Amino acid sequence: MRNYSKITQYACAVLLIVTSIALAFYQVIDNDDVANGVLMYIAQAFLLAGSIFGLDYYVKKLTQTINGNKKTTTRDKEQQPP
């Protein structure tokens, strides 16, 4: 069940990005301009899609840290201590 929810989330995120690009492309071909409402849709769609992908990464990192399975990477070593 959990796997289906992840697939659904990723499919929705990709669908939002694809529809945003298609809508902007259609507006440019049809009107030679992109309307303000289309730009708002693009911004909201990219924000939601980015939060879907980013939230999954954040939850994985937080779970690893809580469980003590944190894998150190070269990026983690290069960061400044707090």
mmCIF file of the N, C-alpha and C atoms, coordinates in Angstrom:
data_MODEL
# 
_entry.id   MODEL 
# 
loop_
_atom_site.group_PDB 
_atom_site.id 
_atom_site.type_symbol 
_atom_site.label_atom_id 
_atom_site.label_alt_id 
_atom_site.label_comp_id 
_atom_site.label_asym_id 
_atom_site.label_entity_id 
_atom_site.label_seq_id 
_atom_site.pdbx_PDB_ins_code 
_atom_site.Cartn_x 
_atom_site.Cartn_y 
_atom_site.Cartn_z 
_atom_site.occupancy 
_atom_site.B_iso_or_equiv 
_atom_site.pdbx_formal_charge 
_atom_site.auth_seq_id 
_atom_site.auth_comp_id 
_atom_site.auth_asym_id 
_atom_site.auth_atom_id 
_atom_site.pdbx_PDB_model_num 
ATOM 1   N N  . MET A 1 1  ? 0.821  -1.200 0.000   1.00 0.00 ? 1  MET A N  1 
ATOM 2   C CA . MET A 1 1  ? 0.000  0.000  0.000   1.00 0.00 ? 1  MET A CA 1 
ATOM 3   C C  . MET A 1 1  ? 0.859  1.256  0.000   1.00 0.00 ? 1  MET A C  1 
ATOM 4   N N  . ARG A 1 2  ? 1.932  1.233  0.783   1.00 0.00 ? 2  ARG A N  1 
ATOM 5   C CA . ARG A 1 2  ? 2.798  2.409  0.880   1.00 0.00 ? 2  ARG A CA 1 
ATOM 6   C C  . ARG A 1 2  ? 3.482  2.687  -0.458  1.00 0.00 ? 2  ARG A C  1 
ATOM 7   N N  . ASN A 1 3  ? 3.843  1.640  -1.169  1.00 0.00 ? 3  ASN A N  1 
ATOM 8   C CA . ASN A 1 3  ? 4.504  1.810  -2.450  1.00 0.00 ? 3  ASN A CA 1 
ATOM 9   C C  . ASN A 1 3  ? 3.583  2.493  -3.458  1.00 0.00 ? 3  ASN A C  1 
ATOM 10  N N  . TYR A 1 4  ? 2.293  2.193  -3.424  1.00 0.00 ? 4  TYR A N  1 
ATOM 11  C CA . TYR A 1 4  ? 1.353  2.816  -4.339  1.00 0.00 ? 4  TYR A CA 1 
ATOM 12  C C  . TYR A 1 4  ? 1.201  4.304  -4.051  1.00 0.00 ? 4  TYR A C  1 
ATOM 13  N N  . SER A 1 5  ? 1.265  4.692  -2.793  1.00 0.00 ? 5  SER A N  1 
ATOM 14  C CA . SER A 1 5  ? 1.143  6.114  -2.480  1.00 0.00 ? 5  SER A CA 1 
ATOM 15  C C  . SER A 1 5  ? 2.358  6.890  -2.980  1.00 0.00 ? 5  SER A C  1 
ATOM 16  N N  . LYS A 1 6  ? 3.554  6.304  -2.900  1.00 0.00 ? 6  LYS A N  1 
ATOM 17  C CA . LYS A 1 6  ? 4.746  6.967  -3.424  1.00 0.00 ? 6  LYS A CA 1 
ATOM 18  C C  . LYS A 1 6  ? 4.666  7.107  -4.937  1.00 0.00 ? 6  LYS A C  1 
ATOM 19  N N  . ILE A 1 7  ? 4.210  6.050  -5.597  1.00 0.00 ? 7  ILE A N  1 
ATOM 20  C CA . ILE A 1 7  ? 4.070  6.100  -7.054  1.00 0.00 ? 7  ILE A CA 1 
ATOM 21  C C  . ILE A 1 7  ? 3.055  7.163  -7.444  1.00 0.00 ? 7  ILE A C  1 
ATOM 22  N N  . THR A 1 8  ? 1.971  7.251  -6.708  1.00 0.00 ? 8  THR A N  1 
ATOM 23  C CA . THR A 1 8  ? 0.942  8.252  -6.982  1.00 0.00 ? 8  THR A CA 1 
ATOM 24  C C  . THR A 1 8  ? 1.479  9.659  -6.772  1.00 0.00 ? 8  THR A C  1 
ATOM 25  N N  . GLN A 1 9  ? 2.236  9.874  -5.697  1.00 0.00 ? 9  GLN A N  1 
ATOM 26  C CA . GLN A 1 9  ? 2.808  11.188 -5.438  1.00 0.00 ? 9  GLN A CA 1 
ATOM 27  C C  . GLN A 1 9  ? 3.759  11.599 -6.553  1.00 0.00 ? 9  GLN A C  1 
ATOM 28  N N  . TYR A 1 10 ? 4.659  10.700 -6.936  1.00 0.00 ? 10 TYR A N  1 
ATOM 29  C CA . TYR A 1 10 ? 5.618  11.022 -7.981  1.00 0.00 ? 10 TYR A CA 1 
ATOM 30  C C  . TYR A 1 10 ? 4.930  11.227 -9.325  1.00 0.00 ? 10 TYR A C  1 
ATOM 31  N N  . ALA A 1 11 ? 3.910  10.435 -9.606  1.00 0.00 ? 11 ALA A N  1 
ATOM 32  C CA . ALA A 1 11 ? 3.174  10.590 -10.863 1.00 0.00 ? 11 ALA A CA 1 
ATOM 33  C C  . ALA A 1 11 ? 2.471  11.943 -10.907 1.00 0.00 ? 11 ALA A C  1 
ATOM 34  N N  . CYS A 1 12 ? 1.896  12.351 -9.795  1.00 0.00 ? 12 CYS A N  1 
ATOM 35  C CA . CYS A 1 12 ? 1.233  13.662 -9.749  1.00 0.00 ? 12 CYS A CA 1 
ATOM 36  C C  . CYS A 1 12 ? 2.242  14.793 -9.909  1.00 0.00 ? 12 CYS A C  1 
ATOM 37  N N  . ALA A 1 13 ? 3.401  14.664 -9.287  1.00 0.00 ? 13 ALA A N  1 
ATOM 38  C CA . ALA A 1 13 ? 4.430  15.697 -9.408  1.00 0.00 ? 13 ALA A CA 1 
ATOM 39  C C  . ALA A 1 13 ? 4.911  15.821 -10.853 1.00 0.00 ? 13 ALA A C  1 
ATOM 40  N N  . VAL A 1 14 ? 5.169  14.692 -11.484 1.00 0.00 ? 14 VAL A N  1 
ATOM 41  C CA . VAL A 1 14 ? 5.612  14.721 -12.876 1.00 0.00 ? 14 VAL A CA 1 
ATOM 42  C C  . VAL A 1 14 ? 4.502  15.244 -13.776 1.00 0.00 ? 14 VAL A C  1 
ATOM 43  N N  . LEU A 1 15 ? 3.266  14.853 -13.515 1.00 0.00 ? 15 LEU A N  1 
ATOM 44  C CA . LEU A 1 15 ? 2.138  15.331 -14.305 1.00 0.00 ? 15 LEU A CA 1 
ATOM 45  C C  . LEU A 1 15 ? 1.977  16.849 -14.176 1.00 0.00 ? 15 LEU A C  1 
ATOM 46  N N  . LEU A 1 16 ? 2.173  17.387 -12.987 1.00 0.00 ? 16 LEU A N  1 
ATOM 47  C CA . LEU A 1 16 ? 2.095  18.836 -12.804 1.00 0.00 ? 16 LEU A CA 1 
ATOM 48  C C  . LEU A 1 16 ? 3.169  19.553 -13.615 1.00 0.00 ? 16 LEU A C  1 
ATOM 49  N N  . ILE A 1 17 ? 4.372  19.026 -13.604 1.00 0.00 ? 17 ILE A N  1 
ATOM 50  C CA . ILE A 1 17 ? 5.456  19.661 -14.350 1.00 0.00 ? 17 ILE A CA 1 
ATOM 51  C C  . ILE A 1 17 ? 5.185  19.591 -15.855 1.00 0.00 ? 17 ILE A C  1 
ATOM 52  N N  . VAL A 1 18 ? 4.745  18.438 -16.318 1.00 0.00 ? 18 VAL A N  1 
ATOM 53  C CA . VAL A 1 18 ? 4.493  18.267 -17.756 1.00 0.00 ? 18 VAL A CA 1 
ATOM 54  C C  . VAL A 1 18 ? 3.339  19.156 -18.214 1.00 0.00 ? 18 VAL A C  1 
ATOM 55  N N  . THR A 1 19 ? 2.268  19.232 -17.442 1.00 0.00 ? 19 THR A N  1 
ATOM 56  C CA . THR A 1 19 ? 1.137  20.081 -17.838 1.00 0.00 ? 19 THR A CA 1 
ATOM 57  C C  . THR A 1 19 ? 1.517  21.553 -17.805 1.00 0.00 ? 19 THR A C  1 
ATOM 58  N N  . SER A 1 20 ? 2.386  21.950 -16.888 1.00 0.00 ? 20 SER A N  1 
ATOM 59  C CA . SER A 1 20 ? 2.834  23.339 -16.848 1.00 0.00 ? 20 SER A CA 1 
ATOM 60  C C  . SER A 1 20 ? 3.603  23.697 -18.104 1.00 0.00 ? 20 SER A C  1 
ATOM 61  N N  . ILE A 1 21 ? 4.508  22.824 -18.491 1.00 0.00 ? 21 ILE A N  1 
ATOM 62  C CA . ILE A 1 21 ? 5.296  23.083 -19.693 1.00 0.00 ? 21 ILE A CA 1 
ATOM 63  C C  . ILE A 1 21 ? 4.407  23.075 -20.933 1.00 0.00 ? 21 ILE A C  1 
ATOM 64  N N  . ALA A 1 22 ? 3.483  22.134 -21.005 1.00 0.00 ? 22 ALA A N  1 
ATOM 65  C CA . ALA A 1 22 ? 2.587  22.049 -22.162 1.00 0.00 ? 22 ALA A CA 1 
ATOM 66  C C  . ALA A 1 22 ? 1.679  23.274 -22.251 1.00 0.00 ? 22 ALA A C  1 
ATOM 67  N N  . LEU A 1 23 ? 1.177  23.729 -21.123 1.00 0.00 ? 23 LEU A N  1 
ATOM 68  C CA . LEU A 1 23 ? 0.297  24.893 -21.118 1.00 0.00 ? 23 LEU A CA 1 
ATOM 69  C C  . LEU A 1 23 ? 1.052  26.148 -21.540 1.00 0.00 ? 23 LEU A C  1 
ATOM 70  N N  . ALA A 1 24 ? 2.270  26.316 -21.054 1.00 0.00 ? 24 ALA A N  1 
ATOM 71  C CA . ALA A 1 24 ? 3.076  27.471 -21.463 1.00 0.00 ? 24 ALA A CA 1 
ATOM 72  C C  . ALA A 1 24 ? 3.407  27.397 -22.949 1.00 0.00 ? 24 ALA A C  1 
ATOM 73  N N  . PHE A 1 25 ? 3.742  26.212 -23.437 1.00 0.00 ? 25 PHE A N  1 
ATOM 74  C CA . PHE A 1 25 ? 4.043  26.035 -24.857 1.00 0.00 ? 25 PHE A CA 1 
ATOM 75  C C  . PHE A 1 25 ? 2.822  26.377 -25.716 1.00 0.00 ? 25 PHE A C  1 
ATOM 76  N N  . TYR A 1 26 ? 1.656  25.909 -25.296 1.00 0.00 ? 26 TYR A N  1 
ATOM 77  C CA . TYR A 1 26 ? 0.422  26.196 -26.042 1.00 0.00 ? 26 TYR A CA 1 
ATOM 78  C C  . TYR A 1 26 ? 0.136  27.696 -26.064 1.00 0.00 ? 26 TYR A C  1 
ATOM 79  N N  . GLN A 1 27 ? 0.328  28.357 -24.930 1.00 0.00 ? 27 GLN A N  1 
ATOM 80  C CA . GLN A 1 27 ? 0.082  29.799 -24.864 1.00 0.00 ? 27 GLN A CA 1 
ATOM 81  C C  . GLN A 1 27 ? 1.009  30.570 -25.804 1.00 0.00 ? 27 GLN A C  1 
ATOM 82  N N  . VAL A 1 28 ? 2.269  30.177 -25.859 1.00 0.00 ? 28 VAL A N  1 
ATOM 83  C CA . VAL A 1 28 ? 3.222  30.877 -26.715 1.00 0.00 ? 28 VAL A CA 1 
ATOM 84  C C  . VAL A 1 28 ? 2.894  30.637 -28.189 1.00 0.00 ? 28 VAL A C  1 
ATOM 85  N N  . ILE A 1 29 ? 2.544  29.396 -28.541 1.00 0.00 ? 29 ILE A N  1 
ATOM 86  C CA . ILE A 1 29 ? 2.200  29.091 -29.937 1.00 0.00 ? 29 ILE A CA 1 
ATOM 87  C C  . ILE A 1 29 ? 0.919  29.801 -30.352 1.00 0.00 ? 29 ILE A C  1 
ATOM 88  N N  . ASP A 1 30 ? -0.088 29.803 -29.473 1.00 0.00 ? 30 ASP A N  1 
ATOM 89  C CA . ASP A 1 30 ? -1.400 30.348 -29.813 1.00 0.00 ? 30 ASP A CA 1 
ATOM 90  C C  . ASP A 1 30 ? -1.433 31.878 -29.751 1.00 0.00 ? 30 ASP A C  1 
ATOM 91  N N  . ASN A 1 31 ? -0.900 32.465 -28.691 1.00 0.00 ? 31 ASN A N  1 
ATOM 92  C CA . ASN A 1 31 ? -1.051 33.903 -28.459 1.00 0.00 ? 31 ASN A CA 1 
ATOM 93  C C  . ASN A 1 31 ? 0.254  34.693 -28.530 1.00 0.00 ? 31 ASN A C  1 
ATOM 94  N N  . ASP A 1 32 ? 1.375  34.032 -28.663 1.00 0.00 ? 32 ASP A N  1 
ATOM 95  C CA . ASP A 1 32 ? 2.694  34.681 -28.617 1.00 0.00 ? 32 ASP A CA 1 
ATOM 96  C C  . ASP A 1 32 ? 2.935  35.394 -27.291 1.00 0.00 ? 32 ASP A C  1 
ATOM 97  N N  . ASP A 1 33 ? 2.231  34.980 -26.268 1.00 0.00 ? 33 ASP A N  1 
ATOM 98  C CA . ASP A 1 33 ? 2.380  35.572 -24.935 1.00 0.00 ? 33 ASP A CA 1 
ATOM 99  C C  . ASP A 1 33 ? 1.883  34.558 -23.906 1.00 0.00 ? 33 ASP A C  1 
ATOM 100 N N  . VAL A 1 34 ? 2.368  34.684 -22.692 1.00 0.00 ? 34 VAL A N  1 
ATOM 101 C CA . VAL A 1 34 ? 1.925  33.801 -21.612 1.00 0.00 ? 34 VAL A CA 1 
ATOM 102 C C  . VAL A 1 34 ? 1.117  34.644 -20.629 1.00 0.00 ? 34 VAL A C  1 
ATOM 103 N N  . ALA A 1 35 ? -0.112 34.238 -20.381 1.00 0.00 ? 35 ALA A N  1 
ATOM 104 C CA . ALA A 1 35 ? -1.001 34.994 -19.500 1.00 0.00 ? 35 ALA A CA 1 
ATOM 105 C C  . ALA A 1 35 ? -0.550 34.873 -18.048 1.00 0.00 ? 35 ALA A C  1 
ATOM 106 N N  . ASN A 1 36 ? -0.972 35.838 -17.242 1.00 0.00 ? 36 ASN A N  1 
ATOM 107 C CA . ASN A 1 36 ? -0.611 35.848 -15.820 1.00 0.00 ? 36 ASN A CA 1 
ATOM 108 C C  . ASN A 1 36 ? -1.147 34.633 -15.079 1.00 0.00 ? 36 ASN A C  1 
ATOM 109 N N  . GLY A 1 37 ? -2.336 34.190 -15.417 1.00 0.00 ? 37 GLY A N  1 
ATOM 110 C CA . GLY A 1 37 ? -2.910 33.021 -14.765 1.00 0.00 ? 37 GLY A CA 1 
ATOM 111 C C  . GLY A 1 37 ? -2.119 31.759 -15.057 1.00 0.00 ? 37 GLY A C  1 
ATOM 112 N N  . VAL A 1 38 ? -1.597 31.658 -16.266 1.00 0.00 ? 38 VAL A N  1 
ATOM 113 C CA . VAL A 1 38 ? -0.781 30.504 -16.631 1.00 0.00 ? 38 VAL A CA 1 
ATOM 114 C C  . VAL A 1 38 ? 0.534  30.535 -15.858 1.00 0.00 ? 38 VAL A C  1 
ATOM 115 N N  . LEU A 1 39 ? 1.101  31.710 -15.712 1.00 0.00 ? 39 LEU A N  1 
ATOM 116 C CA . LEU A 1 39 ? 2.333  31.832 -14.934 1.00 0.00 ? 39 LEU A CA 1 
ATOM 117 C C  . LEU A 1 39 ? 2.109  31.471 -13.464 1.00 0.00 ? 39 LEU A C  1 
ATOM 118 N N  . MET A 1 40 ? 0.957  31.838 -12.942 1.00 0.00 ? 40 MET A N  1 
ATOM 119 C CA . MET A 1 40 ? 0.633  31.467 -11.553 1.00 0.00 ? 40 MET A CA 1 
ATOM 120 C C  . MET A 1 40 ? 0.473  29.957 -11.420 1.00 0.00 ? 40 MET A C  1 
ATOM 121 N N  . TYR A 1 41 ? -0.175 29.342 -12.410 1.00 0.00 ? 41 TYR A N  1 
ATOM 122 C CA . TYR A 1 41 ? -0.315 27.885 -12.397 1.00 0.00 ? 41 TYR A CA 1 
ATOM 123 C C  . TYR A 1 41 ? 1.048  27.209 -12.459 1.00 0.00 ? 41 TYR A C  1 
ATOM 124 N N  . ILE A 1 42 ? 1.926  27.707 -13.317 1.00 0.00 ? 42 ILE A N  1 
ATOM 125 C CA . ILE A 1 42 ? 3.262  27.132 -13.437 1.00 0.00 ? 42 ILE A CA 1 
ATOM 126 C C  . ILE A 1 42 ? 4.009  27.251 -12.123 1.00 0.00 ? 42 ILE A C  1 
ATOM 127 N N  . ALA A 1 43 ? 3.935  28.416 -11.499 1.00 0.00 ? 43 ALA A N  1 
ATOM 128 C CA . ALA A 1 43 ? 4.637  28.622 -10.230 1.00 0.00 ? 43 ALA A CA 1 
ATOM 129 C C  . ALA A 1 43 ? 4.103  27.688 -9.143  1.00 0.00 ? 43 ALA A C  1 
ATOM 130 N N  . GLN A 1 44 ? 2.805  27.571 -9.038  1.00 0.00 ? 44 GLN A N  1 
ATOM 131 C CA . GLN A 1 44 ? 2.216  26.707 -8.017  1.00 0.00 ? 44 GLN A CA 1 
ATOM 132 C C  . GLN A 1 44 ? 2.499  25.232 -8.294  1.00 0.00 ? 44 GLN A C  1 
ATOM 133 N N  . ALA A 1 45 ? 2.463  24.849 -9.557  1.00 0.00 ? 45 ALA A N  1 
ATOM 134 C CA . ALA A 1 45 ? 2.726  23.453 -9.911  1.00 0.00 ? 45 ALA A CA 1 
ATOM 135 C C  . ALA A 1 45 ? 4.171  23.083 -9.611  1.00 0.00 ? 45 ALA A C  1 
ATOM 136 N N  . PHE A 1 46 ? 5.116  23.956 -9.952  1.00 0.00 ? 46 PHE A N  1 
ATOM 137 C CA . PHE A 1 46 ? 6.518  23.677 -9.659  1.00 0.00 ? 46 PHE A CA 1 
ATOM 138 C C  . PHE A 1 46 ? 6.776  23.676 -8.157  1.00 0.00 ? 46 PHE A C  1 
ATOM 139 N N  . LEU A 1 47 ? 6.110  24.553 -7.430  1.00 0.00 ? 47 LEU A N  1 
ATOM 140 C CA . LEU A 1 47 ? 6.269  24.580 -5.977  1.00 0.00 ? 47 LEU A CA 1 
ATOM 141 C C  . LEU A 1 47 ? 5.759  23.294 -5.350  1.00 0.00 ? 47 LEU A C  1 
ATOM 142 N N  . LEU A 1 48 ? 4.604  22.825 -5.772  1.00 0.00 ? 48 LEU A N  1 
ATOM 143 C CA . LEU A 1 48 ? 4.050  21.587 -5.230  1.00 0.00 ? 48 LEU A CA 1 
ATOM 144 C C  . LEU A 1 48 ? 4.890  20.381 -5.623  1.00 0.00 ? 48 LEU A C  1 
ATOM 145 N N  . ALA A 1 49 ? 5.316  20.321 -6.878  1.00 0.00 ? 49 ALA A N  1 
ATOM 146 C CA . ALA A 1 49 ? 6.142  19.198 -7.316  1.00 0.00 ? 49 ALA A CA 1 
ATOM 147 C C  . ALA A 1 49 ? 7.481  19.186 -6.583  1.00 0.00 ? 49 ALA A C  1 
ATOM 148 N N  . GLY A 1 50 ? 8.073  20.343 -6.400  1.00 0.00 ? 50 GLY A N  1 
ATOM 149 C CA . GLY A 1 50 ? 9.324  20.422 -5.665  1.00 0.00 ? 50 GLY A CA 1 
ATOM 150 C C  . GLY A 1 50 ? 9.172  20.023 -4.210  1.00 0.00 ? 50 GLY A C  1 
ATOM 151 N N  . SER A 1 51 ? 8.045  20.370 -3.620  1.00 0.00 ? 51 SER A N  1 
ATOM 152 C CA . SER A 1 51 ? 7.828  19.989 -2.221  1.00 0.00 ? 51 SER A CA 1 
ATOM 153 C C  . SER A 1 51 ? 7.581  18.487 -2.093  1.00 0.00 ? 51 SER A C  1 
ATOM 154 N N  . ILE A 1 52 ? 6.981  17.873 -3.092  1.00 0.00 ? 52 ILE A N  1 
ATOM 155 C CA . ILE A 1 52 ? 6.781  16.417 -3.051  1.00 0.00 ? 52 ILE A CA 1 
ATOM 156 C C  . ILE A 1 52 ? 8.121  15.705 -3.077  1.00 0.00 ? 52 ILE A C  1 
ATOM 157 N N  . PHE A 1 53 ? 8.997  16.118 -3.998  1.00 0.00 ? 53 PHE A N  1 
ATOM 158 C CA . PHE A 1 53 ? 10.307 15.480 -4.093  1.00 0.00 ? 53 PHE A CA 1 
ATOM 159 C C  . PHE A 1 53 ? 11.185 15.832 -2.893  1.00 0.00 ? 53 PHE A C  1 
ATOM 160 N N  . GLY A 1 54 ? 11.154 17.082 -2.447  1.00 0.00 ? 54 GLY A N  1 
ATOM 161 C CA . GLY A 1 54 ? 11.996 17.526 -1.345  1.00 0.00 ? 54 GLY A CA 1 
ATOM 162 C C  . GLY A 1 54 ? 11.565 16.956 -0.009  1.00 0.00 ? 54 GLY A C  1 
ATOM 163 N N  . LEU A 1 55 ? 10.273 16.825 0.214   1.00 0.00 ? 55 LEU A N  1 
ATOM 164 C CA . LEU A 1 55 ? 9.782  16.289 1.480   1.00 0.00 ? 55 LEU A CA 1 
ATOM 165 C C  . LEU A 1 55 ? 10.177 14.833 1.642   1.00 0.00 ? 55 LEU A C  1 
ATOM 166 N N  . ASP A 1 56 ? 10.153 14.078 0.576   1.00 0.00 ? 56 ASP A N  1 
ATOM 167 C CA . ASP A 1 56 ? 10.560 12.676 0.647   1.00 0.00 ? 56 ASP A CA 1 
ATOM 168 C C  . ASP A 1 56 ? 12.028 12.559 1.033   1.00 0.00 ? 56 ASP A C  1 
ATOM 169 N N  . TYR A 1 57 ? 12.866 13.399 0.450   1.00 0.00 ? 57 TYR A N  1 
ATOM 170 C CA . TYR A 1 57 ? 14.296 13.385 0.774   1.00 0.00 ? 57 TYR A CA 1 
ATOM 171 C C  . TYR A 1 57 ? 14.507 13.770 2.241   1.00 0.00 ? 57 TYR A C  1 
ATOM 172 N N  . TYR A 1 58 ? 13.799 14.790 2.700   1.00 0.00 ? 58 TYR A N  1 
ATOM 173 C CA . TYR A 1 58 ? 13.940 15.250 4.073   1.00 0.00 ? 58 TYR A CA 1 
ATOM 174 C C  . TYR A 1 58 ? 13.502 14.176 5.064   1.00 0.00 ? 58 TYR A C  1 
ATOM 175 N N  . VAL A 1 59 ? 12.412 13.503 4.794   1.00 0.00 ? 59 VAL A N  1 
ATOM 176 C CA . VAL A 1 59 ? 11.927 12.445 5.688   1.00 0.00 ? 59 VAL A CA 1 
ATOM 177 C C  . VAL A 1 59 ? 12.921 11.294 5.742   1.00 0.00 ? 59 VAL A C  1 
ATOM 178 N N  . LYS A 1 60 ? 13.503 10.924 4.617   1.00 0.00 ? 60 LYS A N  1 
ATOM 179 C CA . LYS A 1 60 ? 14.507 9.849  4.610   1.00 0.00 ? 60 LYS A CA 1 
ATOM 180 C C  . LYS A 1 60 ? 15.724 10.226 5.439   1.00 0.00 ? 60 LYS A C  1 
ATOM 181 N N  . LYS A 1 61 ? 16.226 11.451 5.280   1.00 0.00 ? 61 LYS A N  1 
ATOM 182 C CA . LYS A 1 61 ? 17.388 11.893 6.043   1.00 0.00 ? 61 LYS A CA 1 
ATOM 183 C C  . LYS A 1 61 ? 17.072 11.970 7.533   1.00 0.00 ? 61 LYS A C  1 
ATOM 184 N N  . LEU A 1 62 ? 15.892 12.459 7.883   1.00 0.00 ? 62 LEU A N  1 
ATOM 185 C CA . LEU A 1 62 ? 15.497 12.558 9.289   1.00 0.00 ? 62 LEU A CA 1 
ATOM 186 C C  . LEU A 1 62 ? 15.353 11.183 9.910   1.00 0.00 ? 62 LEU A C  1 
ATOM 187 N N  . THR A 1 63 ? 14.780 10.238 9.182   1.00 0.00 ? 63 THR A N  1 
ATOM 188 C CA . THR A 1 63 ? 14.630 8.869  9.675   1.00 0.00 ? 63 THR A CA 1 
ATOM 189 C C  . THR A 1 63 ? 15.990 8.221  9.890   1.00 0.00 ? 63 THR A C  1 
ATOM 190 N N  . GLN A 1 64 ? 16.914 8.441  8.978   1.00 0.00 ? 64 GLN A N  1 
ATOM 191 C CA . GLN A 1 64 ? 18.262 7.891  9.139   1.00 0.00 ? 64 GLN A CA 1 
ATOM 192 C C  . GLN A 1 64 ? 18.955 8.487  10.355  1.00 0.00 ? 64 GLN A C  1 
ATOM 193 N N  . THR A 1 65 ? 18.777 9.757  10.581  1.00 0.00 ? 65 THR A N  1 
ATOM 194 C CA . THR A 1 65 ? 19.410 10.419 11.716  1.00 0.00 ? 65 THR A CA 1 
ATOM 195 C C  . THR A 1 65 ? 18.827 9.913  13.035  1.00 0.00 ? 65 THR A C  1 
ATOM 196 N N  . ILE A 1 66 ? 17.537 9.763  13.100  1.00 0.00 ? 66 ILE A N  1 
ATOM 197 C CA . ILE A 1 66 ? 16.885 9.295  14.329  1.00 0.00 ? 66 ILE A CA 1 
ATOM 198 C C  . ILE A 1 66 ? 17.272 7.857  14.626  1.00 0.00 ? 66 ILE A C  1 
ATOM 199 N N  . ASN A 1 67 ? 17.338 7.027  13.611  1.00 0.00 ? 67 ASN A N  1 
ATOM 200 C CA . ASN A 1 67 ? 17.673 5.623  13.813  1.00 0.00 ? 67 ASN A CA 1 
ATOM 201 C C  . ASN A 1 67 ? 19.168 5.392  13.996  1.00 0.00 ? 67 ASN A C  1 
ATOM 202 N N  . GLY A 1 68 ? 19.980 6.401  13.808  1.00 0.00 ? 68 GLY A N  1 
ATOM 203 C CA . GLY A 1 68 ? 21.414 6.254  13.984  1.00 0.00 ? 68 GLY A CA 1 
ATOM 204 C C  . GLY A 1 68 ? 22.105 5.616  12.811  1.00 0.00 ? 68 GLY A C  1 
ATOM 205 N N  . ASN A 1 69 ? 21.455 5.535  11.683  1.00 0.00 ? 69 ASN A N  1 
ATOM 206 C CA . ASN A 1 69 ? 22.040 4.926  10.482  1.00 0.00 ? 69 ASN A CA 1 
ATOM 207 C C  . ASN A 1 69 ? 22.538 5.981  9.522   1.00 0.00 ? 69 ASN A C  1 
ATOM 208 N N  . LYS A 1 70 ? 22.888 7.132  10.034  1.00 0.00 ? 70 LYS A N  1 
ATOM 209 C CA . LYS A 1 70 ? 23.283 8.223  9.150   1.00 0.00 ? 70 LYS A CA 1 
ATOM 210 C C  . LYS A 1 70 ? 24.571 7.865  8.429   1.00 0.00 ? 70 LYS A C  1 
ATOM 211 N N  . LYS A 1 71 ? 24.497 7.877  7.109   1.00 0.00 ? 71 LYS A N  1 
ATOM 212 C CA . LYS A 1 71 ? 25.666 7.618  6.285   1.00 0.00 ? 71 LYS A CA 1 
ATOM 213 C C  . LYS A 1 71 ? 26.314 8.957  5.961   1.00 0.00 ? 71 LYS A C  1 
ATOM 214 N N  . THR A 1 72 ? 27.559 9.109  6.318   1.00 0.00 ? 72 THR A N  1 
ATOM 215 C CA . THR A 1 72 ? 28.241 10.361 6.022   1.00 0.00 ? 72 THR A CA 1 
ATOM 216 C C  . THR A 1 72 ? 28.738 10.337 4.588   1.00 0.00 ? 72 THR A C  1 
ATOM 217 N N  . THR A 1 73 ? 28.495 11.420 3.913   1.00 0.00 ? 73 THR A N  1 
ATOM 218 C CA . THR A 1 73 ? 28.968 11.563 2.547   1.00 0.00 ? 73 THR A CA 1 
ATOM 219 C C  . THR A 1 73 ? 29.996 12.677 2.518   1.00 0.00 ? 73 THR A C  1 
ATOM 220 N N  . THR A 1 74 ? 30.618 12.875 1.393   1.00 0.00 ? 74 THR A N  1 
ATOM 221 C CA . THR A 1 74 ? 31.614 13.934 1.283   1.00 0.00 ? 74 THR A CA 1 
ATOM 222 C C  . THR A 1 74 ? 30.969 15.295 1.481   1.00 0.00 ? 74 THR A C  1 
ATOM 223 N N  . ARG A 1 75 ? 29.737 15.436 1.108   1.00 0.00 ? 75 ARG A N  1 
ATOM 224 C CA . ARG A 1 75 ? 29.054 16.712 1.293   1.00 0.00 ? 75 ARG A CA 1 
ATOM 225 C C  . ARG A 1 75 ? 28.840 16.999 2.775   1.00 0.00 ? 75 ARG A C  1 
ATOM 226 N N  . ASP A 1 76 ? 28.481 15.981 3.549   1.00 0.00 ? 76 ASP A N  1 
ATOM 227 C CA . ASP A 1 76 ? 28.259 16.175 4.979   1.00 0.00 ? 76 ASP A CA 1 
ATOM 228 C C  . ASP A 1 76 ? 29.564 16.557 5.680   1.00 0.00 ? 76 ASP A C  1 
ATOM 229 N N  . LYS A 1 77 ? 30.682 16.008 5.242   1.00 0.00 ? 77 LYS A N  1 
ATOM 230 C CA . LYS A 1 77 ? 31.960 16.305 5.871   1.00 0.00 ? 77 LYS A CA 1 
ATOM 231 C C  . LYS A 1 77 ? 32.426 17.719 5.575   1.00 0.00 ? 77 LYS A C  1 
ATOM 232 N N  . GLU A 1 78 ? 32.021 18.253 4.438   1.00 0.00 ? 78 GLU A N  1 
ATOM 233 C CA . GLU A 1 78 ? 32.466 19.583 4.044   1.00 0.00 ? 78 GLU A CA 1 
ATOM 234 C C  . GLU A 1 78 ? 31.654 20.681 4.708   1.00 0.00 ? 78 GLU A C  1 
ATOM 235 N N  . GLN A 1 79 ? 30.525 20.389 5.280   1.00 0.00 ? 79 GLN A N  1 
ATOM 236 C CA . GLN A 1 79 ? 29.697 21.412 5.874   1.00 0.00 ? 79 GLN A CA 1 
ATOM 237 C C  . GLN A 1 79 ? 30.305 21.910 7.171   1.00 0.00 ? 79 GLN A C  1 
ATOM 238 N N  . GLN A 1 80 ? 30.044 23.146 7.463   1.00 0.00 ? 80 GLN A N  1 
ATOM 239 C CA . GLN A 1 80 ? 30.548 23.773 8.678   1.00 0.00 ? 80 GLN A CA 1 
ATOM 240 C C  . GLN A 1 80 ? 29.782 23.245 9.882   1.00 0.00 ? 80 GLN A C  1 
ATOM 241 N N  . PRO A 1 81 ? 30.455 23.077 11.037  1.00 0.00 ? 81 PRO A N  1 
ATOM 242 C CA . PRO A 1 81 ? 29.722 22.689 12.249  1.00 0.00 ? 81 PRO A CA 1 
ATOM 243 C C  . PRO A 1 81 ? 28.864 23.832 12.734  1.00 0.00 ? 81 PRO A C  1 
ATOM 244 N N  . PRO A 1 82 ? 27.762 23.536 13.431  1.00 0.00 ? 82 PRO A N  1 
ATOM 245 C CA . PRO A 1 82 ? 26.871 24.620 13.870  1.00 0.00 ? 82 PRO A CA 1 
ATOM 246 C C  . PRO A 1 82 ? 27.501 25.470 14.942  1.00 0.00 ? 82 PRO A C  1 
# 
